[in-house]
Amino acid sequence: MKKKDSYTLKQISAKSGFSETTVSRILSNQAAKYRISPETEKIVRALAEELHFVPNQLAQSLRLQKTNTIGLIIPDIANTFFSSIAQHVAIEARKIGYSVILVDTENSEVIEAESLLLLRSRKVDGLLITPIGLHSENLERLVANEMPLVLIDRYFPDSPIPYVGSDNFTGAYNALLHLIHNGHSRIACIQGLENAFPTMERLRGYHQAHRDQNLSVDPALITGNSFSFENGYMEMKLLLSYRPRPTALFAMSNTIALGALQALQEEGIKVPLDLSIVTFDDQPALGLLGTPLTTVAQQNEQLGSIAVKMLFHIISTKTNLSHKGILLPTQMIYRDSVRNLRGSALDVSATA
């Protein structure tokens, strides 16, 4: 009796009555691409399962010069924004027969560089990356060497590398207008990674809203240097020592906001009675807090799925999408974390 993993495509083909090419396409998850009927796919898969057939992925990769895998490099899997994107990247990739190798860089440029080398050694067919570094030269060299690559969330506006991101400027601008229209003029801002494009665009929205409403900005109220919980916690502690205290906070990420909330709880500061908060990024938990947080929501699902589609276009057509960039709109989610200093306790409609 044959060993359970010793059957070949040729033998599966002979037993099923279908060509080796058809069998190969079915077992490499390309039935839909080549319009193979569901009935044929069902017969072949049932036979392969019965015979305990295991495809030789290495042989397939060498023969086809492709691995049907893509690399996904993100800075922090613990951040629900990035874990949500990773989930939707995996879902979209699976639809077209691709697997995803996920790497968490832990917000380290050193790990990011090592990850790029690792994924290239694994012969991935393409890369999706949310870069940590503030320079694009290394990534541009990969593109020049014909590595399909698309940036997610963070990107370089002067680089030809294609990207999909959010309209960070408008999202931040609307968040600040909501606070200002509710009577807040002394608004603290805890920012993310300095010089990263989302941080710069959100900060631009912060400044523009102040200018348009004829309000001055106190530079001392703009602080922080990462999208982490720790950054939100430490900077909120410092902000509470300023006099006069800020009446509101614009947090540039949900993790920053959660860190700030921890600091506020320790100091006995109540939201929104003592301090109002609007944060960038939404997650289900933010609506379940004792005081549900008003947020600027990004389209996580679309960010992931569009990035995969852009990358697959580059892979399948062998043409680049140089200078192609897609910015998705954000949405204000109004909850209970903003106090209306002009009158009633809370006002959701002031900027609706």
C-alpha positions, -999 to 999 in steps of 0.1 A, spaced: 0 0 0 13 35 -9 23 59 18 -5 84 23 16 113 10 31 96 -20 4 101 -46 13 125 -75 -7 149 -96 -4 124 -124 -20 96 -104 -48 119 -91 -54 129 -127 -56 93 -139 -80 83 -111 -103 113 -116 -102 114 -154 -93 151 -155 -61 165 -169 -30 172 -147 -34 209 -155 -70 209 -143 -61 189 -111 -32 212 -105 -52 244 -108 -79 230 -85 -55 219 -58 -36 252 -59 -69 271 -53 -72 285 -88 -104 269 -99 -124 301 -100 -96 319 -119 -97 293 -147 -135 289 -145 -134 253 -136 -169 240 -127 -178 235 -90 -187 199 -99 -152 191 -113 -136 209 -83 -157 188 -59 -147 155 -75 -110 163 -76 -109 176 -40 -128 146 -27 -104 122 -44 -74 142 -31 -88 140 4 -95 103 1 -59 96 -10 -44 120 16 -28 140 -12 -4 167 0 8 191 -28 45 197 -30 45 235 -25 82 238 -30 81 220 -64 52 241 -74 70 273 -65 101 264 -84 81 254 -114 58 284 -115 83 309 -101 57 320 -76 48 309 -41 12 323 -38 22 340 -6 24 377 2 42 393 31 24 417 55 45 439 77 27 460 104 41 479 134 20 466 162 -4 436 161 -17 445 196 -32 477 181 -67 468 170 -64 491 140 -36 470 126 -50 437 137 -82 445 119 -63 454 87 -44 422 90 -76 402 93 -91 418 61 -58 414 42 -59 376 50 -96 373 40 -90 391 6 -58 372 -1 -76 339 6 -102 347 -21 -76 348 -48 -57 317 -35 -29 335 -16 -16 330 19 -2 357 41 30 357 61 25 383 89 54 401 106 50 425 136 79 450 137 72 461 172 77 497 160 114 490 153 132 500 122 158 473 128 131 446 129 115 461 98 147 458 79 152 422 91 116 414 82 122 426 46 152 403 43 133 374 58 103 378 35 125 381 4 143 349 14 109 332 16 103 343 -21 70 360 -14 52 372 -45 47 407 -31 47 429 0 22 450 19 38 472 45 30 499 70 65 514 73 81 525 105 110 543 89 106 579 78 125 574 46 115 555 15 148 547 -2 151 511 9 115 503 -2 121 521 -35 151 499 -42 128 469 -37 104 482 -63 133 490 -86 143 453 -83 108 444 -94 94 434 -60 56 442 -60 49 464 -30 20 485 -17 20 507 14 -9 507 39 -19 536 61 15 552 62 31 564 30 55 588 14 37 615 -7 69 623 -27 76 586 -34 64 566 -65 55 536 -42 17 530 -45 -4 532 -13 -38 531 2 -45 552 33 -71 574 50 -79 611 46 -63 619 79 -64 657 74 -102 659 70 -108 634 98 -87 654 123 -102 687 110 -138 674 117 -128 661 151 -114 695 161 -144 713 147 -167 692 169 -147 702 199 -145 738 190 -182 740 182 -189 726 216 -171 756 232 -135 742 236 -106 764 228 -78 749 249 -75 715 232 -45 693 239 -32 670 212 -13 637 219 3 628 186 17 596 171 51 588 155 67 621 147 71 629 109 50 599 99 26 611 73 -7 602 92 7 622 122 16 652 100 -18 652 83 -37 649 115 -17 677 130 -23 698 99 -61 692 104 -57 703 141 -40 736 131 -63 743 102 -94 740 123 -80 764 148 -71 789 121 -105 787 105 -122 793 138 -98 822 147 -83 804 176 -47 804 186 -27 772 193 -7 767 225 24 747 213 28 733 248 -5 714 244 9 694 214 30 666 227 38 629 222 59 608 199 43 574 193 9 557 188 13 536 219 -7 532 252 24 543 271 27 575 252 -10 584 259 -5 576 296 27 596 302 17 626 281 -17 628 297 0 629 331 21 658 320 -8 677 304 -28 675 337 0 695 354 -4 725 331 -23 756 342 -48 764 329 -56 728 322 -69 719 287 -106 713 286 -104 687 258 -80 661 242 -75 651 206 -58 617 207 -43 605 175 -50 568 180 -73 546 201 -42 532 219 -32 567 229 -67 574 241 -68 543 263 -35 553 278 -48 588 285 -80 573 301 -58 553 325 -40 584 336 -73 603 340 -88 576 361 -58 576 384 -61 613 388 -98 613 394 -106 633 363 -140 625 348 -148 623 311 -165 644 298 -173 664 329 -137 675 336 -121 667 302 -136 659 268 -120 634 244 -121 627 207 -98 600 193 -87 588 159 -95 551 151 -126 533 163 -130 499 178 -161 482 193 -147 485 229 -147 523 227 -184 522 225 -187 500 256 -166 522 280 -183 538 310 -182 570 288 -183 558 252 -157 577 232 -164 599 202 -141 588 174 -129 593 139 -134 559 122 -113 546 94 -124 520 69 -102 492 81 -119 465 59 -115 486 28 -79 495 36 -69 458 37 -89 446 8 -80 474 -16 -43 470 -7 -45 433 -16 -62 441 -49 -36 467 -58 -8 443 -50 -24 414 -69 -28 437 -100 10 444 -99 18 407 -94 -5 394 -121 1 421 -148 38 426 -140 32 463 -143 37 488 -115 12 514 -101 38 541 -98 25 572 -80 -9 555 -76 -24 565 -43 -59 560 -28 -72 580 2 -104 567 18 -128 590 37 -132 588 74 -164 591 95 -172 608 127 -188 585 153 -205 607 179 -208 592 214 -207 608 249 -172 619 255 -176 656 245 -190 681 269 -208 712 255 -193 742 273 -218 765 257 -249 751 275 -262 715 278 -241 687 292 -235 670 259 -240 680 223 -237 655 195 -254 678 169 -231 708 170 -211 697 140 -235 672 125 
